[in-house]
Amino acid sequence: MNFTDEVVQWYLNNKRNLPWRNTTDPYVIWLSEIILQQTRVEQGMPYFYRFLEKYPDVSSFAAAHEDEILKLWQGLGYYSRGRNMLKTARLVQELHNGRFPDSYNELIKLKGIGEYTAAAIASFAANEAKAVVDGNVYRVLARYLGIYEPINSTGGKKTFQQTANDFLNKKMPGLHNQAMMEFGAMLCNEKGDITVKSDAVRQALDFYKKLMKFLPPDVAAWDDASNNKFLISGQASMIMNPPSAWAVAKRDAPQVAEQCWTHGFPSGPKGRYAPFLPFFWCTWSFSKNQSAAKSLLRYLSTADAAEKMVNASGGYDLPAFEKFTTFKVWAEAEPPKGTLYHYPNPHNHQILSVAAAPAPHKIAEQIYNQGIQTQMAVRYFKGEALEKTIDWASGEIEGFMRN
């Protein structure tokens, strides 16, 4: 028995009983696939049932108002998925008379359906010989074959897609794809690919639980507004991300600003860490003239250009390089003079840390934007069991990897 046969046999003995696996209706499979993008199965299941109950076929979905779709979507995030689903449904209604296509070539033409989703629907609904490559399949192939090429590189995508095509069982592609995805989701994660289940993470959460007792209740706010109000109203004397509150106090309450002082972060079990987030406003990604973009990036990367931007913000901004830490404005900004001096880490007494690094960019970006680390600290601080918090985070990251 070869490797893929063994995976299929394992799947038949261990698969989860999921409702979209008991149908060949491409509409139902499409519904599940879109809902489960960037979403855990446990979280997405209730939404799948709600949508299917209210819109049992693509024609009823196409007739819905956008507000109805988005209301039903509340809680899943990434609302563009819901909007794109409505566009897809209406396109199917218009071009296919309400019959949801089940061939890869027709599916790939629809809004919001990419190569993975088209291959999944075509293979599950019509047993078309198209190999799927999601985060789970990628991990299985990478581990089994020892492929180290990054999946998010152009070469990596081609390598893994071609490998998946070579491995595909052409006689039962739908079953094969389900088995590869399930094996990756259920087993590979347990072997440490998602490193949230580690003693280092447990230690960090324990430290934050102790630290948060001394911080304002709103310290974990998604934006800075409540923390800023907390400081200016006199309810608190210490907050995170101090330059934001200091800048607001400087504008709205100078008498509070003159009593502020920025200091380093508390030292934890692994040392003294400080947040750091270098970025260039997507200059490269959005520029059609990449020669000009490259020139602009080079200019923005000089100390002189960075200092001009920091001066313009009165010391509030941080440049995109950890070595630019001694501009005069940080020592001279007031009130009081020197209040911001510790902000850029001039003494190198802190370890600058980018949230979610060194995870692959597309995964790290979602961890950062969804505030997974902050949510973990809050959940545990509020009394949730440590292992439950870690399981929740692991599930969230698994959902990100499905995209």
N, C-alpha and C positions, 0 to 999 in steps of 0.2 A: 504493500500500500504506500503510495507516494504522499508527500507532505499535504497537498491540497485535499486529497481523499481523506486523510486523517482529520483535517480541519472540518470538513463536511460531516464526517462521522461524529466528531466532538459536538458540532452544532446540533445535529439531530438528537443527541442525548442530553444536551444542556441548554438549548435555546430558551429565551424568555418568550412567554406567550403574549405577543403584542398584537393588537387588533388589526393593524395594517398588514400583518403578515398572513392574514387569513382571507385575502382578497386579491383578485387580479384587476380590479377596477383602477385604471390609471388616475382617475380623479381623486380617489381616496388615498392612493399612494402619494400623489403629488401633495395633497393636504398635509400628510404626515411629514413628508420630507422638508417642506418649507417651515413648518412649525418647529421641527427639531433642529433646524440650523441655529447654532449658538445657544441651544437650549437642551437641558437634561431631559431624558425620557420621563422621569418622574414628574418634572415640572410641566412638560408639554402634553402629557396624556389627558388631563382634564380639558385643556384647550381643544385638543383634537376631537374629543367627544362633543363639546359644545358647538364647534363649527359644523361637524357632521350632522348634528341634530337639527341645527337651524338651516343649514344649506346642504341638503342630502345629495345634490348633484351640481354640476358646474353651471347649469342654467339658472338655478335659484341663487347661486353665488354671484353670477354676473348681473342679476337684477337688483342686488343689494346696493344701498347707498354707502359711500365711503365712511361716513360717520358711524354707521352700524358695524362695519367691519372693524374699525379702529376701537370702538367701544368694547367689542368682544375680544379684541387683541390686548387690551390693557393688562399690563403686568409682564408681558413677554419681551418688551423692549424692541429696539430696532424697528420702528413702526413702518419704515420703508418696505419691509417684507409684506406687511398687510396691504399696503397700497399697490405694490407690484402684483400681489395675488389677484386683486380685483381687476387690474389691467389685463392680466393673463386670462382670467375667466371670461372677460368681455371679448377678448380677442378670439378665444376658442369658440364662444357663442357666435361670433360674426363669421369666422373663417371655416369653422368645422360643424356648424349647425348644432352646437351643444354637445358634440361627441368629443370627449377629451382624447387627443392623439396618444398612441402608445408606441410610436416608432421614434428612434433617436433623432432622425433627420427632421421630423416635424416638431419634436419637443424642443430642440435646441434653438428654434426660431422664436420661441415664446419669451416674453418679458419675464425676467427674474429666474429663468432656468438656465443654469450653466452646464458644463460638461458632466460634472458629477451627478447632478440631479437628473439630467436627461438620461444618462446611462443607468441610473438606479431605477427610474420609472420604466424604461424600455425593457430592462432585464427582468424586473419583478412582474410587470404586467403582461409582457408578450414573450418573455424568455429570449429576447434578442441578445446576441452574443456581444455585449458591450461590458468591459471591465470597469468597475467603479474604483476610484482612489480617493478615499477620505482620510482623515487623521488616523483612524484605526487601521485601515489597510496599509497605510504608509508605515506604521510602527511594526506591523507583522512582517512585511517584506524587508524592512531595514534590518530588523533583528535576525531574521532567518537567513538572509543572504549577505549580511554584513555590508550593506550599502551605506556610505557615510555622506553622500551628496545631499545638501540641504533641499528639502521639499519645496521651499519657497524661491528657489533659484530657477531660471529658465531651463538649465540643463537638468536639474533635479526633477522637475515636473515631467520632462520627456523621458528620463530614465525610469521613473517609477510607473508612469503610464504604460511604457513599453513592457516593463517587467510584469505588470498586472495583466496586460494583454497576453503575454506568453504563458502565464500561469492559468489563465481562464479555462475552465472546463466548458468547452463549446456545446456539449450535450445538455448541460443543465446550468447555464450561466446565472440564472436568478438565484438558485439555491447556493451556488458557489459564492456569489457576491454577498449574500446574507451571512453565510458562514464566516467569510473573511472579516466582515465588519463586526460581527458579534464576538469573534475570537479576539480581535484587537481591543474591543470595548471592555470585555470581561476579564481578560488575562493580562494583556500587556501593561495596563495601568497599574496592576497590582505589583509589578516587578520594579517599579520605581521610575517609570518614565514621567509620571506626574509626581514631583518630589514634595508635594505638600504634606504627605504622610511621613514626616521625618522628625527625629528628636530635636533638630535645630528649630523647626517651625514651632513645635510644642514649647520649647524653651522661650522663644520670642513671644509667644502668646501669653505665657505665664508672666513674663516681664511687663508686658503692656497692661495686663490685668492689675498689677500692683501699681504701675505708673498712673493709670487712668483715674485712680482714686483721688489723685492730687490735682487733676485737671478739671477745667470747667465742663459742665454737662454737655455743652454743645461742641466740644472739641472735635467730634467726628462729623460735623456738618459737611455736606457735599461741597458747598461753596463757603466763602469766608464771611458772608453777611452776618450770620448770627454771632460768630466769634467777635467780629468787629463791634457789634452793638453791645456785646457782653463787656468788652473792655471800656468803651466810651461811657457807658452808663454807670460805671463804677462797680459792677457786679463781680468783676474778676481782675486779677492782677497779673495773670500769666496765661498766654495763649500760644497755640502753634501758628506757624507762618507769620511771625511778628511783623515783617515789613508791610504786609497788607493792612493790618490794624493800625500800625504807626502812620501809614500814609493817610488813612481815613481820619485818624485823630489829629494829624497835623492840619488837615483841612477843616474839620468840624469841631475839634475840641483841643486847641493848642495846649491848654493847661494839663491835659492828660498826656499828650505827646511828649511834653518836656520831662515827664517822669518815666518814660519808657526806656528800656535798655534791651538790646539784643544780645543773647548769650548762646553758647553752644548747646547742643541737644544732650539729654542725659546719657550717661555711659551705661550700656547694657552688658549682658553676659559676653557678647562677642566684640565689644568695643564701642566707641562713640561714633554713631552714624548720622549723616545729615542728608536730606533729600536733594537730588540733583536731576535736572531735566533739560538736557541740551536740545534745542530745536531750531530750525531755520524756516519756519512758516511755509513749509512745503515748496520752497522756491524751485527745487529741482523737479518735483513731480508735476507741477502745474505749468512750468514754462514750456512753450512750444519752441522757443529758441534756446536750445540747451547750451550752446556756446556762450550766449549772453548770461544764462543762469549760472554757468560755471564761473564766469568772470565776476558776477555779483557775489557768489558764495565766497570766492577768494577774498574779495574786498571786505565782506562782513566778518571774515575770519581773522582780520588783522586787529591788533590791540587798539590801534587808533580809532578804527570804526566802532569797535565794541565799546570803547570808553565814551565816545560821543553819544551812543544810545543810552548808556547807563547814566550819563550826566543829564540827558534830556528827561529821564524819569525821576530825577532827584535821588538816585541811588536805589530805586525800587527794583529795577531789572537786574537779572543775572545774565552774564554772557554765556555763550554755548561752550566755553572751554574752562576746565577746572583750574588752569594755570593763570587765568586773568582774575586775580583776587585782591589786588592792591591799588585799585584806582583811588585817586584822592577823594572823590565824592563820598565814598563810604566812611572815610575818617572825618570828613568835614560837614556832612549833612546834619541838620539840626531842626528842631530842638530834641534833646540836648546834643551838643556837638559830639560826634563819635558814636551815636546810638546804633548805627548800622554796621559798625566795623566788623563784628563777628559774622555777619550774614554771609559773605562770600567765602568764609573759611580761610582767612589770610594766613593763619598760623599752621595750617594743615594738621590741625589737631582732631579733625573728624574724617571719617571714611565717607566719601561722597558716594551715594547709592542711588541708582536709577530704579524706580519701582518696577518689579517684575523681570528685571534683567537677571541673568542672560538668556531668558526664554526667547524663542524665535519671535521676530518682530510682530507678526500678525497675531500671535497668541498674547504676547506681552502687552500689546496695545489694548486688547480687550480686557485683560486683567486690570490695567491702569484705568481705563475709561469706566469700567464697572465698579471700581473701588473695592475689589475683592479683598485686598489685605486689610483695608480699613474696616470693612464689614465683618471680617473674621475677628478683629480685635473687639469690636462692639458686641457682637453676638456672644463671645466668650465672657466679656466683662459683665454683660447683663444676666449671666447665669446659665447659658447654654453649656451642656457638657462638652469638654474639650474635643473628644473624638467625634461628636456630632458636628461641631463647627468644622473640623478638618474634613469630614466626609462631605459636608455641604460644599466646601471650597473645591474639593476634588471633583465633585459632580459638575460644578460650574465650569471648571477648566476642561473637563471631558466634553461638555457642550461646545466650548469654543473650538476645540480640535475637530469637531464634526464639520465645521464650516470649511 
